[in-house]
């Protein structure tokens, strides 16, 4: 298996179900805001490329630049809060690949290299922490996206562990309650970053309302829906979408109508970086801007 380094993050804001939604995206450490015509309306330069991004209920953007977590004001786009997660680390080399807002004004922080999930408050106080199971520890590959599954006053964490090729669900005390070994489907791993590569470097996972788990397989070029019993009941493979080649499949988001938004990283010029599909694998909407976003769009979000 190989290393992933995607520089970009794309954020779709208040997107309707039709084409041409406003966008925010990042290439070479810059966040870009796009209007519905695909024109850049604003940008913010960061100190380093983020790998995760959220829009908070107040409209502010929560992201990170290297290990520093930052909140950007919705209007001025100035930094209104920051915390360097390096303060949490004891390992010599760590990377921050995922953050998430939690109930009670707390945050989840996932530190690769340290191999831990933290729950912190805005002052940086640690309220909970636990170790991840790591078959192949590496500061760049311990985690990709981590998403809390909120259930009332408690929650678990669905962790995409890129280096291990596993999705694991952890309790807040670190117990593994479910895991899935991303399959290679009988193929041999092949290095590289584009459509010609292949592996199980999983990037994202979401728990669906029906209890199944939706998985973005990274350089597996696919989206899988897996039951709790680990049966694949639906999937989108590399060449299933007409006129589109999937490369490194990154973020996933499910719309209210069941459509799925897929991030498509390292696919090359002429290929969309963000694609919306329905359950019949029809392409409903896509976005392509190679000039600004380049070949490394690793994250996308749509707000309803």
N, C-alpha and C positions, 0 to 999 in steps of 0.2 A: 504493500500500500504506500501511498505517496502523501506529500504535504499539500495542504490547501493554503493559498494566500489570495483571497479576493479583496480588492481594495474598496469596492463600492457598496453603498447602501442606498436603496431606493424606497421612497415612502409615497404612497398614493393617498392624497388627502381628499376627504369628502367626495369620493368618486361615485358618480351615478352608474347605472347598469349599462349605459351606452359607451361608445368609444370616446376617447379624448378627455380623460380625466386629468385634473391637476396633479402634479407629481412633485416629490422632493427626491433628489438622488445625490449620490456622492461618488466622486472619482478623484483620485489623487488628493485625498484628505479634504474634499470640499463637498458641502451639502448644497444641492441645487433645488430650488423650487420652480416648478413648471406650471403654466396655466393650461387651460383645456385645449389650447391649440398647440401645445407642445413647446411653447416658448419659455425660456428661463426668465423668471420674474425676480428672483433673489438668490443669493448664495451666502454661505458661511464657511470660512476657512477654519479647519480644525488642525490640531497639532499632529494627529495621526488618524489613520483610517479606522472607522468603527466597524464592528461586525454585528451590532444589534441596535435597534432603535424602536422607541415607543412614543405614541402621542398620548399625553396625560389628559384626564377629564377637563382640565382648564385650558387645553389646547397647546400647552408647552410641550416641547420635544425633549425626551429623555434619551440620551445617547452616551457615547464615550469617545475619548481620544487617547488611545493607548490604554493605560490602566486608570486614567482619570475619568470618572463619571461626571457628566455635565447635564444640566437642565437649561434649555434655551427658551427664552421668552417667546410666546406665540406671535407677538407683534414686532418687537424690536429685534428679536433673535439674539439678544445679548445673553451671556451666561449669567443666570440668576442664582445658581447653586452648583457646587462641585465637591467632589470627594475623590481623593486618589486611593484606589483600592490596593495599591502597593503597600499601604499601611497595614493591611491585613496579612500580608505574606510573610512567611518564614523561609520559603524556598529561595534559592539564588536566582532562578529565572522563572518568571511567571508571565502569563498573558491573560487578558480579559476578553472573553468572547461572547458573554451573554449577561444581560441584566434584565430585571423585570420588576415592575411595581407590585407591591403586596398590600393586603389589607392593613389598616392601622398606620398608614404613612411610612411603611417600611419598604425595603428593597431587597431583592434577591441578587446576589453577586456570585458568579461562577468563575473561579480562578483556575485556569489550566497551569500545570507545573506544580501548583500547590495541591491540586486534585481535591478541591473542597467547594462546597456550596455554603454561602453565608447568608444570614438574614441580618440586615443592619438597619439602624434608624438614620435620620438625616444628620446626626452628629457623628456617625461612624461607629457607634456602639454596636457590638455584636450581640444579638439576642439568641441566635442559634447558629450552629455550624456542624457539618458532618463531612466525613471523608467519602469520596467516590471509589467504587471498585474500578481499578485500572489494570487491565491485562498488559497494556503496552504504554506505560507512562511517558508523556511527552508534553512540554509546555505549550506546543502549538496545536496539539491534537487531542488532549484529554476531553475537551468538550467543544461543541458548537452551540447551537441554540438550546436553551433550557426554558421550559414553560411550566409555571405552576398550574395545577388542576385544582381549582378552588371548590370546596364542598362545605358550605356553611362557614363555621369558624376554624376549619382546618383545611389542609391541602397537602397534596403530594407534588413531586417534581418529575416531569418527563424530560429526560436528559439524552440528547443526541451525543453519543461518545464516538467521535469521528475515528480516533486511532484504533479503537477496539472493534468498530463496525457493529456496535450494539446500540439499541435504544433501551434505556433502563428507567423504570419508574421507582423513585425512592420516597420513603416517608421522610418527615422532617427530622427524624432521628437517624436517618441513614440506612434503614432497612430496605432491601430491594423486594418489591412486591410484584413486579412483572418485568420481564425483559424479552427482547427480541433480537435475534442474531440476523442481521441484514444479509439476505442470500446473495451468492454470486451466480446462481442459476447455472452451475456447471462450467462457467467460464473462468479463464485464468486472469488474474489482475494484470492490468497494463498501465504503465506510468504515463504521465503527461497531464495536461490541464484542459484539453479540449474534448470534442466529441469522440475522438479516437481512443481516449483513455477509458479505463474501466476499473471499478473497485466497489467497495462497500463503505466508503468514507461518508457515513450518514451525516446530514446537516441539520435536519429538523424533524420534529414530531409533534402532532396535535392529537388530543383526545376528542373524539367526536361525540355528539349527544347519544348516539346509539351504543356507545361503549367501545367501539372499534378505534383503532389508532391509525392516523394518516401520517405517512412517513415520506420525507424528501430524501432520497438515497444518495445525495451528493454525486459522486462520479459513477454511481450506478445508473444515471440518466433516467430515473424513473420516479413515479409516485406510486406508493403502495397503500392500500387500505387493508389492515390486518385485524382479525378478530382477537378477543382475549385468549382464544385457544391457538392463536398464531397461524390461522389460515388466511391466505391472501384471497380476498373476495372481490377486489377491484384493483386495477392498476393501469397506469399510463406509461408506456415504454418510449424509448428514444425517438422512434419514427412514427408514433401513433397519430400525431397531430399534423394535419395536412399543411405542407409547406414549411414546417418548423422542425428543427433538429434540437433535441434536448441535450445539453452537455452536463454541467454540474448543477443539479437541481438543488436549490437553496431553500428559501422561505416558502411557506404554505399559509394560505388563509382561506377560510371557508365563508362565503357570503351567506346572507340570510336565505337566499333562494337555492342554496346548495351548490352553486358554482364554486370553483376552486381557482385561486390565484396562485400561480407558480412562478418562482424566480428561476431564471435561466442564465447561469454564469458561465463564462468562457466558451460560449457557443460560436463566437466569431462574427465578423462583419455581415450585415444583412439578416442576422437572426435577432428576434425580439428578446429583450432582457426580462420582460414581464409578460405573462400570458394568462388570460382568464379562459377557463374551459368549463363546459357543463359535464354532466355525468355520462353523456353519450360521446364525450371526447370531441365535441365541436368547439372550435375556437370562437369565443364570444367577443373578445377584445384583446388587443396586444399593444405593447408600447416598445418602440425602438428609437434610441438616440445614441448612436455609436460615437458621435462627435463629442458629447459631453460625458457620457457614462462609460465609454470604452468597453472593454471586454470583461469587466469584473464587477458586475452588479450582484451583490450577495444578499441583499435584503429588500423586502417590499412589504408595505402595509396599506390596507384600504380601510378608510373610516366610513361608516354608514351614516 
